[in-house]
């Protein structure tokens, strides 16, 4: 079971272009000519000027060696699109940030290319999040965009946590609040990530 915190773009045209490029065709025209498709029609499908239908999806999927349901709906994603599991994230447990992925998971439909996965450790965000839940995240440039929201934060001391972010008393600091109401006050956030998808364990 899964649900979205943020509605992410489900772009058939983007997936078609990705499949074409991964199959080794540098341009839409090159691919269309290789398979004998009408160049203007295929180009319009990749450019999202005209949606392709179920029958066309089957033809494209066979040519590019992907599942038709991935082109149409983002399901049954090819392995080369899977997301890296970068680390655990602490929800009451002590977790240090890591940048070396240790696993991969199939992305949810509409997932952006720069997304990554984290696994929750601890119970401070229960019942909203449980130990073992998977969070799909994207780094954000500005912490202020996520104030008063639940987010993933990397702290100056190396910890990676998932908490509700609020403004701290001192400028440049923040308070982090768990659903257990334990507050980490006056922390320095080095980096923040938006949670775009949450899969229950």
N, C-alpha and C positions, 0 to 999 in steps of 0.2 A: 504494500500500500504506500502511496506517495501523494504529496500535495505540493503546490507551488506557493512560495512566499511572494514571488515576483513573476508576472507573466513574461515569458521569454519568447522571442520571435521564432515562429515555426515557418521557415522559409524554404519552400520546395525548390525555388530557382537556385538558391545558394547551395543546397545539397546536390543538385544536378551538376552545377559547375565544379563542386568539390570532387564528385565522382569522375567527371570527365578529366580533370587535371590529374587525379591519382591514377587514372588508367593510362596516362602518358600522352595525352593530347593537349598541346599548349594553348590552342584557341578553339572556340566553338566551331568556327569554319572548318578547321582541320578535322575535328571529330565528325562533323556532318558529312563532309566529303568522303571520309574513310568508310563510313557505314551506308552511304548512299541516301542520306536524309536530305530533305529540302533545307538548304542553308538558312534562308530567312525564317522559316518556321522554327528550326532548332535554336537559332540565335534569339528569337523572341521568347522561347521558353526559358533559356538561361538568364535573359535580361528581365524576366518577370513581366514582360509586356503582355503575355498571353499564357495562362496556365496550361500545363499539359494534363491530359486525362489519364485514366487508369490504363488504357491500352498502350498509350505512348510510354507510360512509366515502365511497363513490362518490357517494351522494346529497348528503352534506354538502360534499364537494369541489366538485361542480358548482355548488352554491349559492354557495359562498364563493370560487370561482375559485382553487382551489389543487389540487395533485396529490393523488390518494387515497393514494399511497405516502408522501407527507409526513405526512398525518394518521396513517397506520398505523405507519410505521416511521421517520419523520424524514428520508427520502431525497427528493431532487428538491425541495429547499426553495424556496419563493417568494423572489424577489429581495429583497423587503422585509425578510426575516429574515437576510440575509447579514451576515457579521461584517466589521467594519472592520479593515483592516491598519493598525495604528497606527504601526509603525516597524520598523526592523531591530533585532536584538539581538546584541551582540557575544559570539562564542565564539572569542576570540583577536583579532578585529578591533576597531578603535576605533569605537564607536558611541555617539552621544549620544541621550538620551531625546528623544522627540518626541510631541506630542499631537494633531497634525493628520493624520488618516488619508489614505493615498495610494492605497488600493486596497480591494477587497472580495473575500471568498471565501465559498463556500457552507459553512454550518456543518456539523459532524458531527452525527449523530443524538443527540438528548438534550442538545444544547448549551444552557447557561443563557443568559438574555438579557443578562447583564452581562459576557459573555466578549468577548475581543478577540484579534486575531491579530498575531503578530510573525514576521519572517523572519530566520533564523539567518545570521550572517556570521562566517566564520572556521572553524577546524578544531580548536580546543582541546578540544572535547567529542567528537571522533571516537574510536571508530566509532559511538557512540550517536547523535550528531547530526552532520549534514554541512551545509556551506555551502548555503543555499537551502532547507533544511527549514522547515516552517511549524509554529509552536507556537501552540496555543490556550490562553489564560491567563485567570485571574481574580485581581484584586487581593485580597490578604489583609491584615487589620488588624494581625496580630502576626507579626513575623519568627520568633519562637520556634516557631511552628507548623510552620515549614519547615526547621528546623535538621536537619542531616544528610540533607537531600534536595536534589535538583537543582531550582533555581528561577530565576526572572527577578528581578533586583534592579536598582533605580535607586540609584546612589551619590550622595553629597553633591557630588562633583565633576562631576555631569552625565552620567556614563556609564551605559549600560544593558547589563547582562551576563547571560548564562546560565551558572551555575556551581553546584557543590555548596556549600551554605552550612554552615559550622561556627562554633562560638563562638570569638571572639577572646580574647586574653589579658587585655586591658583591658575593664572593664565597658562595655557599650553598643557594643562593636565586634564584627566578625565576620571570619573568614577565608573566602576564596572559592577553591575548588579546581577546576581543570579536569581532564579525563581525561588530559591531557598532564602532569599532576602539578605544573604551575606554580601557585604559591599567591600570592594577593594577601592580605597580612596586615593586620589591624587596620583594616579599612575601616568607614566609617559608612554604613549602609544607610538610605536615605530611604523606600523603598517596596519591597514584595516581592510577587511574583505567583506563584501556584501554576500549574504546567503541568498542564492537564487532558486534553490531547490533543496528539499529535505526528504530523504527516504527513511522511513521507519525500518528498524531492523526486523 
